Amino acid sequence: MDQPKIPVDILLAHLAKDSEKAQARFRKAADVLLGPLDTAIATTPCEVVYEEDRVKLKRYVPVRERELNTPLLVVYALINRETMLDLQPGRSIVRSLLENGIDLYMVDWGYPTRKDRFLTIDDHVNGYMDNVVDFIRRRHKLRKINLMGICMGGTFSVIYAALHPKKIKNLITTVTPTHFNTNQGLLHTWMRAMGVDRLVETFGNMPGDLLNFLFLLLNPARLMIDKYIGLLEQIDNKEFVENFIRMEKWIFDSPDVPGETFRQFITDCYQKNLLIQNRMEVGGRRVDLGQITMPVLNFFGKFDHLVPPEACNRLTRAVGSTDAEDICLDTGHIGIYVSSKCQREFAPKIAAWLKQRDQPETT
Amino acid sequence: MTDRKPPKAESLEDFVASWMKAAAEFWGMMGKADPASKTPSPDTAFTRTAGRMEEFWASSRKLWEASVKAMGEPGSAERLQRGLQTVPDISMRLAQKSLEGFFEFQKRWADHMQKLGAPSEPYRSSDFDPDFLKRLTDIYKKEFQKFLEIPQVGLTRFYQERFNQALKKWNQYQAALTEFLQLICLPIEKSYRLMLDKLAELTQGGRFPDEPKHYYQLWIKTLEGHYMTLFQSQQYTETLVRTIDALNQFLAARSSVLEDALRLLPVCTHRDLDDVSGEIYQLKRRIRALEKGRHDPAEE
């Protein structure tokens, strides 16, 4: 039998060509990396209108005349930062919402320190969130405002809407886990096995870096190797490098999660799956999703490996609202907010949906 | 003939007796060398101190003499000999266990290395030898860890115990981490092997890719597949949880040792701060509840 012939000559020729290309690329890369780079994130102008402990409420400066009477409050997760919604001018959900005439507020959870380890979900939902909602209601002389939650912030928003339904006009949830007993996402499998009590006892707060490490482990081939190979291939492309650095800045800006909040979130949600069964208790009150009678718009990503569709799509069936809609986008967990395609669909859809449900309700 | 002792015991007793005699002479000389014992002096602070020193030397001498007397009794030297023999016994046992552990490690390692060249099935992590590191960990636990668990005595027993505990937890964490790292590196090893198989297959079919980038794409896709398979396995979840738990236990043990050290310095420990934070937290909650009237219907 003949030995198969490997085209060594062709391979070597390609390697030589690639090597020349790489040399030229790295020569240009030096100019890019040593020159001025615009890698700032969260640059949309805003002012801090309310502060409590580490928590701040930001109000974004409108860019056009307001088209909605009811302001929108966005609540981000305690994991990572809300700057993801405002990564860069061309990829900013914040800007898109402002351009759609929405009066926009956003909660900045800040960076919890050791003293915050005792803060529970109750403190975040019935404490900080409720104070922020009341502040906006008073400021605009409104009985109700619109609420939008992202990921864990969405879960908080669901809990809040169930406990304070009279203060929320419309509820929007994006990549929000409410049903945790699923094997679709690795995170769900791992969190169910985690000894959370001991973690909290040792660390106090759950270190953001440890959580980030776990997220990287979800797909090390892509997140720890391929991503950086991609950067090397485009290292001479200034715009690509700038965007890449912006994303890196966001990903690794990971505040610690207050210990008791983390403990309750993992135990009650990931391990016991109490929320979707209307059995979760927050601040001594049972969270009954049937109390969510306001309109609900629920976004999730078809290819989301952190919060898979199965973790999100039961909400609309569990709430008491007759106006509840699911929207599944062809993207992943982060893609909803940063991909060009979703940028065109996501914010305009929210604006249009809210406009249809914007009858004024003054106090 | 009948009352003759064996030469070895006789020489030991001789040695002990002459050593005792020399030591007694030394203590006697030390006592006499004390100037306070020679000349009577007026009652001053210095002479009182010197008097206490003399009493101390006298007591030490008496104690020593009593010890010498006891040692001089028949059988004492043999008991001493037995006592001394236990030291090399312990050393020998330690060395023996170390060697046994090392040979076991070497054997398991050799077994493991042999498997590296074996053909691999795609997208399976089944040829990971879970027993390999488990055996090593068992060896550590059974043969070495117990030395760190020897009960401590005396005033510093708790400090020593906490230090030993930290050392023990560090070793356990290292074992867990090694197991985890071995598992997490497995897909890389397997993807390389699979790549070789795939390339051979492509070459056989005359479809060998010209572009070097294609090889990378092929490899990264294979690697991703292996990782996905690994991550979905029960074994991986258990190893991950065990590693995090071991890290956790080590950090907790280390904190205890650090807290012991920090108590010597004028700084607060985490525990102190947590106590204060906890109290402030409770106070703030009460104040907020009073200020807000959470269930006030007017607010709703």
Contacts between the chains, C-beta under 8 A, distances in Angstrom:
chain1	res1	chain2	res2	distance
A	4	B	200	7.7
A	4	B	203	4.0
A	4	B	204	5.0
A	4	B	206	7.2
A	4	B	208	7.9
A	5	B	203	7.6
A	5	B	206	7.8
A	6	B	203	5.7
A	6	B	208	5.8
A	7	B	208	5.8
A	7	B	210	6.5
A	10	B	210	4.9
A	11	B	210	6.6
A	11	B	212	6.8
A	14	B	210	5.8
A	14	B	211	5.9
A	14	B	212	5.7
A	15	B	212	5.7
A	18	B	212	6.1
A	18	B	213	7.7
A	114	B	270	7.2
A	114	B	273	6.2
A	114	B	274	7.3
A	114	B	277	6.7
A	115	B	273	7.4
A	115	B	277	4.0
A	115	B	280	7.1
A	115	B	281	7.6
A	117	B	274	7.1
A	117	B	277	7.0
A	118	B	277	6.6
A	118	B	278	5.7
A	118	B	281	4.3
A	119	B	281	7.4
A	123	B	285	7.5
A	126	B	294	6.8
A	127	B	288	6.7
A	130	B	294	8.0
A	131	B	292	7.9
A	134	B	299	7.0
A	164	B	300	7.4
A	166	B	300	5.0
A	167	B	300	7.3
A	186	B	231	5.3
A	186	B	232	7.1
A	189	B	232	7.6
A	189	B	237	6.1
A	190	B	237	6.1
A	190	B	240	6.5
A	190	B	241	7.6
A	193	B	237	5.1
A	193	B	238	7.3
A	193	B	240	7.9
A	193	B	241	4.8
A	194	B	241	6.2
A	194	B	244	7.2
A	195	B	241	6.8
A	195	B	244	7.7
A	195	B	245	5.6
A	195	B	248	7.5
A	198	B	245	6.7
A	198	B	248	5.2
A	198	B	249	7.6
A	198	B	252	7.8
A	199	B	244	7.2
A	199	B	248	5.9
A	201	B	252	7.2
A	202	B	248	4.8
A	202	B	249	7.9
A	202	B	251	5.1
A	202	B	252	4.8
A	202	B	255	7.5
A	203	B	248	7.8
A	203	B	251	7.5
A	204	B	270	7.1
A	204	B	274	7.0
A	217	B	184	7.8
A	217	B	231	7.6
A	217	B	240	7.8
A	218	B	231	7.3
A	219	B	224	6.8
A	219	B	227	6.8
A	219	B	228	7.9
A	220	B	184	7.5
A	220	B	227	5.9
A	221	B	187	7.8
A	221	B	220	5.7
A	221	B	223	4.3
A	221	B	224	4.0
A	221	B	227	5.4
A	222	B	220	7.7
A	222	B	224	6.3
A	225	B	220	6.7
A	225	B	223	7.5
A	226	B	220	5.2
A	229	B	216	7.1
A	229	B	220	7.8
A	283	B	294	8.0
